[in-house]
Amino acid sequence: MQWLFDNLHVDERFHLVHATHLDDREVELLSGSGANVVLCPSTEGNLGDGIFRMKEYVKRGGRWCIGTDSHIGLNPLEEFRMIDYRQRLITNQRNTFQGDSASIMVNEEIESGRRAMGINQTNHFLQGRPFDAVVYNSESHLLAETTEKNRLATLIYTADSSRTVGTIVDGNWVVKNHHHINGHAIKEAFTKTMRDLKNR
């Protein structure tokens, strides 16, 4: 990271994947640069790639989102939990974020994640823009008995992929009741690719 700052003008155009090995000076430089860190907690765990210094980074106003680069894990709720719980474990403190952790993580992910994709939109449900969403079953246990105030936290800290109804992209259902509209073709292509790679 130090090399990057010594040799390039790092600003909001940069989206740095992992960035888990930071000293104090690098945390300061990175958080003040306007750059976005893309964290992939399940991949970083699989690689033994270290734990990002989230508490110090967000206290300095650093921006971040989540992603996946090796597809070890594809559940965004689990990625959020891993980010938060790792900080709790290494600091022996519960509050990674100042305020409603679930809301802070989701809002930061959506805004910075969109920025990483070249979408400068901060309103989650802006009229006239494509509607993209993951839909969860509000009648599932815990969610059905949770107040509106605690619903997002309940979702983030207790739910898994079995709670999803489906995924909407650009206003259209792409996954519904755990079935992708192109599921058969995707499975066939994946199977062929894995066989061609001969690495399993």
N, C-alpha and C positions, 0 to 999 in steps of 0.2 A: 504494500500500500504506500509506503514511504517513497518507493521508486516512482510510482504513478504520480504522486504529488510533486516530486522533484522534476519530472519530465513532461507533464501535461497540465493544461489548465482544466482541472476537474470542476465541473459545474452541474447544473440540473439536467444536462444532456446525458449524463452518465448513469447507468444502471448496473451496479456491481454485484455479481452473483457470489454468494457466500460471505466473503470479507470477514471470516471468522477469526483470523489471526491479527489482532490489533493491539498495539501498545497505547499508552495514554495519549501520546502526541497524535497518533493516527486517528484515535477516536475523536479528538478535538478537530483535526483537519477535516475528517470525513463528515462529521455532523454539521460543520459550518460551511460546507462546500455547496450545499443544495443538491448533491447527488442522492440517488435512491439506492438502497441496498435491497437486493432480492434474496430473501432467505429461503432455504429449502431444508427445513429441519430434519425430515426423515432421511433425506439423502446425506446430509451432513453427519447424521448419526450413523448411517450405514458405512460411510467412508471413514469414520473416526476423525472427522474434520474440525473438531472443536466447537465451542459454544460462543455465539456472537455476544458481544458486550451490550446487550439491549438496554439495561437500566441506565448506564452512563450515556448511551447514545441518544435515547429519547429525552432524557433530562436536558440535553444540549440542543434539542429541536431537530434531531436527525429524522430523515424520512426513510420508510421501508415498506416492503410488501412481501408476499410469499409467492413461491413458485415451485416447480418440480423439474429437475433436469435429468434424473435417471429413472423416474417413475417407480421408485421404491415404494412410495406412498402417494395416494391420490386423493386423500380425504382432507379438505382444507380445515375442517374443524379439528382434526388430530394435529395438523401442523400448528394451528394456533395454540392448542394445549401444550404442545412440546416447547414452543417458544416461551410461554409463560412459566410452565413448571420447571424448566431447566434453570431459569433465573431464580426461582424460589429455592431450588436445591443448592445452587452455588452461593447464594447470599444468606440463606436461612431466614428469609423474610417473605411475607406473603404478597405484598403489593408491588408488582413489577411496574405497573402504570399508576399514575395519580388520577384516580377517578374510577369510572365504570370500565373495567378492563375489557369486557366483551365488546362494548360499544366503541371504545378507542381502537381496538385491534381491527374490527370490521371496517370502520370508517377509514382508517389509515390504509388498510389493504385495498379497498375499492378505489380511493383517490390516487394513491401512488401506483397501484397496479394498472390503472387506466393510463396513467402518465407513462409507465413503462411500455405500454402498447401504442403510445402516440395519441391518446385520447385525452384532451384537456377538458374534462367535465367533472365538476364537483357535486352537482345535484344528482343523487342516485336515480331519481325518477323524473327526469326532465321531459316535459311534454314535447312530442315531435321527434324524440330520439328513439333508436331501437331499444326494445325491452328485452334484457337478458336477465335471467334469474334461475336460481335453484329453488325449487318448491319443496317445503318440508310438510310432513303430515302433522297438522296442529292437534289432531286427536290422539296422537301417540302418548303413552304414559309420560308423566312429568310435564310435558308441554301443555297437555289438556288441563292440568290442574295448576298452572303457573300464571301469576298475574302478568299483565302487559309490561309492567316495570321490570320484571325479572325474566321475561321470555327469551330475550337474546342471550343472556348469560346462561340460562338453562340449556339453550340450543348449543352454544359453544362448548360448554363444559360437560355435557352428558350425551349428546347425540352422536350417531354414526351414520354411515351411508344407508343403513336399513330404514332410517327415518325419512328418506327422501321420497317424494312423489315423482319427481322428474326434473328435467332441465329445459328451460325455454331459451332459445337463441333468436334474436331479431323478431320476437313476438310469436314464434312457432315452437311447438313441442318437438324437441330432438330426442329426449329420453323421457319415457313415461312408464311408470310402474316397473322400473329397472330394465326396460327394453329400449335400446337405441333404434331409431328408424332404419339405420343402415347396419344393424348389429350383425346380421349373417355375413355380409360382405366384409365387414371389419374383422370378424373372427377368422374368415378364410384367408384374408391377406396377412393377418398376424401369424397364423399357423404356418403359412408358406414361408414367410420371412424367417421365422425361428428355425424351420427345417433347413432353409438355405444357408443360414449362418452356421449351423452345426456346432453351436457353442454350449449346448445344455447337456 
